[in-house]
Structures are given as structure tokens and as C-alpha cells.
Amino acid sequence: MALTPIDIHNKEFTRGFRGYEEDEVNDFLDQVIKDYEAVLREKKELEEKVEELENKLEHFSNIEETLNRSILVAQETAEE
């Protein structure tokens, strides 16, 4: 299961003797959350762009197929 920004935000660490500076860890996690959200947004945008380009490719492939058929019909007609 993918990690979400909320998972990062809600992550709690146990405290140990001579542990890390809590504010420093929290600041780092805040930066990780921001960067992770940006990556997720970019991924979504790229997935949408890929879908759009796949649709365009399908459209132009259909046009190509139609043109090829038209050329064949024209060649057969010319031969007759």
C-alpha cells in the first residue's frame, strides 16, 4: 500500500534516551510531506497527459488506416 502525505504527517516515533531533536524531525517531515505531495500532483498530471496523448494517437491511427484504405481503393479503381 502506498504511503500518503497524511501517513507521514501522522507518523509518531517512540522517544528514547538521547533521541533526535523533535523540532528538527518535525521540520524535516513537513518538508518531506510538501515534496511528496508535489510528486503525487506531478504524477497525476503526467498520467492525464499520457491518457490525452494515447487518445490522440488512437485518433491519428484511425485516420492513417482510413487513408490507407482510400489509397487501396484508388489504386484498384485506377487499375480497372
TORPA-4810 file (N, C-alpha, C, O; in nm, 3 decimals):
<nodes>
NODE_1_0.085_-0.118_0.000_0.000_0.000_0.000_0.089_0.124_0.000_0.188_0.130_0.073_M
NODE_2_0.054_0.223_-0.081_0.136_0.342_-0.096_0.126_0.433_0.027_0.021_0.443_0.090_A
NODE_3_0.235_0.494_0.056_0.241_0.590_0.167_0.179_0.721_0.122_0.206_0.768_0.012_L
NODE_4_0.097_0.780_0.207_0.033_0.907_0.174_0.093_1.019_0.258_0.155_0.991_0.361_T
NODE_5_0.075_1.145_0.216_0.123_1.255_0.299_0.062_1.254_0.439_0.127_1.293_0.535_P
NODE_6_-0.061_1.209_0.450_-0.126_1.202_0.582_-0.056_1.098_0.669_-0.040_1.118_0.789_I
NODE_7_-0.015_0.985_0.607_0.059_0.883_0.682_0.189_0.942_0.738_0.225_0.916_0.853_D
NODE_8_0.256_1.019_0.656_0.381_1.083_0.702_0.352_1.180_0.815_0.422_1.182_0.916_I
NODE_9_0.247_1.259_0.796_0.212_1.360_0.898_0.175_1.295_1.031_0.213_1.345_1.137_H
NODE_10_0.104_1.186_1.026_0.056_1.122_1.149_0.156_1.024_1.211_0.130_0.970_1.319_N
NODE_11_0.269_1.002_1.146_0.368_0.908_1.199_0.423_0.959_1.332_0.465_1.074_1.343_K
NODE_12_0.421_0.871_1.430_0.478_0.905_1.561_0.593_0.811_1.589_0.586_0.692_1.560_E
NODE_13_0.697_0.866_1.647_0.816_0.789_1.679_0.826_0.777_1.831_0.788_0.868_1.906_F
NODE_14_0.878_0.665_1.874_0.897_0.648_2.018_1.018_0.730_2.061_1.112_0.753_1.985_T
NODE_15_1.012_0.774_2.183_1.122_0.854_2.236_1.219_0.763_2.310_1.179_0.676_2.387_R
NODE_16_1.344_0.786_2.284_1.447_0.708_2.351_1.544_0.800_2.422_1.543_0.921_2.402_G
NODE_17_1.625_0.742_2.502_1.727_0.819_2.572_1.821_0.881_2.469_1.873_0.812_2.382_F
NODE_18_1.840_1.010_2.481_1.927_1.085_2.389_1.879_1.071_2.244_1.958_1.050_2.153_R
NODE_19_1.748_1.082_2.226_1.688_1.071_2.093_1.714_1.195_2.009_1.788_1.285_2.050_G
NODE_20_1.652_1.198_1.891_1.668_1.311_1.800_1.594_1.433_1.851_1.502_1.422_1.933_Y
NODE_21_1.634_1.550_1.802_1.567_1.677_1.835_1.430_1.676_1.770_1.420_1.670_1.647_E
NODE_22_1.325_1.681_1.849_1.188_1.667_1.800_1.152_1.772_1.696_1.091_1.739_1.594_E
NODE_23_1.187_1.898_1.719_1.155_2.005_1.624_1.225_1.985_1.490_1.169_2.011_1.384_D
NODE_24_1.348_1.938_1.497_1.423_1.913_1.374_1.358_1.801_1.293_1.347_1.812_1.171_E
NODE_25_1.316_1.695_1.360_1.249_1.584_1.292_1.117_1.632_1.233_1.085_1.598_1.119_V
NODE_26_1.041_1.708_1.309_0.912_1.760_1.260_0.930_1.851_1.139_0.853_1.843_1.044_N
NODE_27_1.032_1.937_1.143_1.058_2.025_1.028_1.094_1.942_0.904_1.049_1.972_0.793_D
NODE_28_1.175_1.839_0.925_1.212_1.753_0.814_1.090_1.681_0.758_1.072_1.673_0.636_F
NODE_29_1.006_1.627_0.845_0.886_1.558_0.800_0.792_1.652_0.726_0.728_1.612_0.629_L
NODE_30_0.782_1.778_0.770_0.699_1.876_0.699_0.751_1.896_0.557_0.672_1.905_0.463_D
NODE_31_0.883_1.902_0.542_0.941_1.919_0.408_0.917_1.795_0.323_0.887_1.805_0.204_Q
NODE_32_0.929_1.678_0.384_0.902_1.553_0.312_0.757_1.550_0.264_0.730_1.510_0.151_V
NODE_33_0.664_1.592_0.349_0.522_1.595_0.313_0.500_1.687_0.193_0.430_1.649_0.098_I
NODE_34_0.558_1.807_0.196_0.541_1.901_0.085_0.595_1.843_-0.045_0.530_1.849_-0.149_K
NODE_35_0.716_1.787_-0.038_0.778_1.732_-0.158_0.698_1.612_-0.211_0.682_1.597_-0.332_D
NODE_36_0.651_1.529_-0.121_0.575_1.410_-0.160_0.443_1.450_-0.226_0.402_1.390_-0.325_Y
NODE_37_0.376_1.551_-0.170_0.252_1.600_-0.231_0.279_1.653_-0.371_0.200_1.632_-0.463_E
NODE_38_0.392_1.724_-0.388_0.426_1.777_-0.520_0.449_1.664_-0.620_0.406_1.673_-0.735_A
NODE_39_0.517_1.559_-0.577_0.541_1.445_-0.664_0.410_1.377_-0.702_0.390_1.339_-0.817_V
NODE_40_0.320_1.361_-0.605_0.190_1.299_-0.634_0.110_1.383_-0.734_0.047_1.328_-0.824_L
NODE_41_0.112_1.516_-0.718_0.042_1.604_-0.813_0.102_1.590_-0.952_0.029_1.578_-1.051_R
NODE_42_0.235_1.591_-0.960_0.301_1.579_-1.089_0.269_1.444_-1.154_0.246_1.438_-1.275_E
NODE_43_0.268_1.339_-1.076_0.235_1.205_-1.128_0.094_1.205_-1.186_0.072_1.151_-1.295_K
NODE_44_0.000_1.266_-1.116_-0.139_1.272_-1.165_-0.146_1.350_-1.296_-0.214_1.309_-1.390_K
NODE_45_-0.076_1.463_-1.302_-0.076_1.544_-1.424_-0.016_1.466_-1.541_-0.067_1.472_-1.653_E
NODE_46_0.093_1.393_-1.514_0.157_1.316_-1.620_0.069_1.201_-1.666_0.065_1.169_-1.785_L
NODE_47_-0.002_1.138_-1.573_-0.095_1.031_-1.612_-0.206_1.085_-1.701_-0.246_1.020_-1.798_E
NODE_48_-0.256_1.204_-1.668_-0.360_1.266_-1.750_-0.306_1.300_-1.889_-0.375_1.282_-1.989_E
NODE_49_-0.181_1.349_-1.894_-0.119_1.383_-2.022_-0.100_1.258_-2.107_-0.124_1.260_-2.228_K
NODE_50_-0.056_1.148_-2.044_-0.038_1.022_-2.116_-0.172_0.976_-2.175_-0.178_0.934_-2.290_V
NODE_51_-0.278_0.984_-2.095_-0.410_0.944_-2.145_-0.452_1.030_-2.264_-0.504_0.979_-2.363_E
NODE_52_-0.428_1.160_-2.254_-0.462_1.251_-2.364_-0.384_1.215_-2.490_-0.440_1.212_-2.600_E
NODE_53_-0.256_1.189_-2.474_-0.173_1.156_-2.590_-0.209_1.020_-2.649_-0.203_1.002_-2.771_L
NODE_54_-0.247_0.926_-2.565_-0.292_0.796_-2.615_-0.419_0.811_-2.696_-0.436_0.745_-2.799_E
NODE_55_-0.510_0.898_-2.652_-0.633_0.923_-2.728_-0.602_0.986_-2.863_-0.662_0.949_-2.964_N
NODE_56_-0.508_1.082_-2.864_-0.470_1.145_-2.990_-0.405_1.044_-3.083_-0.432_1.043_-3.204_K
NODE_57_-0.321_0.958_-3.028_-0.255_0.856_-3.108_-0.358_0.763_-3.171_-0.347_0.728_-3.289_L
NODE_58_-0.456_0.723_-3.094_-0.562_0.636_-3.146_-0.637_0.706_-3.260_-0.667_0.645_-3.362_E
NODE_59_-0.667_0.835_-3.241_-0.737_0.913_-3.343_-0.657_0.915_-3.473_-0.710_0.890_-3.581_H
NODE_60_-0.527_0.946_-3.462_-0.445_0.956_-3.582_-0.419_0.819_-3.644_-0.401_0.808_-3.765_F
NODE_61_-0.416_0.717_-3.563_-0.403_0.580_-3.617_-0.526_0.545_-3.699_-0.515_0.481_-3.804_S
NODE_62_-0.642_0.585_-3.652_-0.766_0.562_-3.728_-0.764_0.638_-3.860_-0.806_0.585_-3.963_N
NODE_63_-0.715_0.761_-3.857_-0.704_0.840_-3.980_-0.608_0.772_-4.077_-0.636_0.763_-4.196_I
NODE_64_-0.496_0.725_-4.025_-0.397_0.657_-4.110_-0.459_0.533_-4.176_-0.440_0.510_-4.295_E
NODE_65_-0.532_0.455_-4.098_-0.596_0.335_-4.151_-0.696_0.371_-4.260_-0.703_0.304_-4.364_E
NODE_66_-0.774_0.475_-4.238_-0.872_0.520_-4.337_-0.803_0.566_-4.465_-0.849_0.534_-4.575_T
NODE_67_-0.695_0.639_-4.451_-0.621_0.686_-4.568_-0.561_0.570_-4.645_-0.561_0.570_-4.768_L
NODE_68_-0.510_0.470_-4.574_-0.453_0.353_-4.642_-0.561_0.280_-4.722_-0.537_0.236_-4.834_N
NODE_69_-0.679_0.266_-4.662_-0.789_0.202_-4.734_-0.828_0.283_-4.857_-0.856_0.227_-4.963_R
NODE_70_-0.831_0.414_-4.843_-0.865_0.502_-4.955_-0.764_0.488_-5.067_-0.801_0.488_-5.185_S
NODE_71_-0.638_0.478_-5.032_-0.533_0.462_-5.134_-0.551_0.330_-5.207_-0.538_0.324_-5.330_I
NODE_72_-0.582_0.224_-5.133_-0.604_0.094_-5.197_-0.722_0.098_-5.294_-0.715_0.045_-5.404_L
NODE_73_-0.831_0.161_-5.251_-0.949_0.173_-5.337_-0.914_0.255_-5.461_-0.956_0.220_-5.572_V
NODE_74_-0.840_0.362_-5.445_-0.800_0.445_-5.558_-0.711_0.367_-5.655_-0.725_0.379_-5.776_A
NODE_75_-0.619_0.287_-5.601_-0.532_0.206_-5.686_-0.612_0.102_-5.764_-0.589_0.081_-5.883_Q
NODE_76_-0.706_0.036_-5.696_-0.789_-0.065_-5.764_-0.874_-0.001_-5.871_-0.891_-0.057_-5.979_E
NODE_77_-0.927_0.116_-5.843_-1.009_0.186_-5.942_-0.923_0.228_-6.061_-0.967_0.218_-6.176_T
NODE_78_-0.804_0.273_-6.035_-0.714_0.314_-6.144_-0.676_0.196_-6.232_-0.661_0.212_-6.353_A
NODE_79_-0.660_0.078_-6.172_-0.624_-0.039_-6.249_-0.737_-0.087_-6.339_-0.714_-0.145_-6.445_E
NODE_80_-0.860_-0.062_-6.294_-0.975_-0.104_-6.374_-0.991_-0.009_-6.489_-1.082_-0.025_-6.570_E
</nodes>
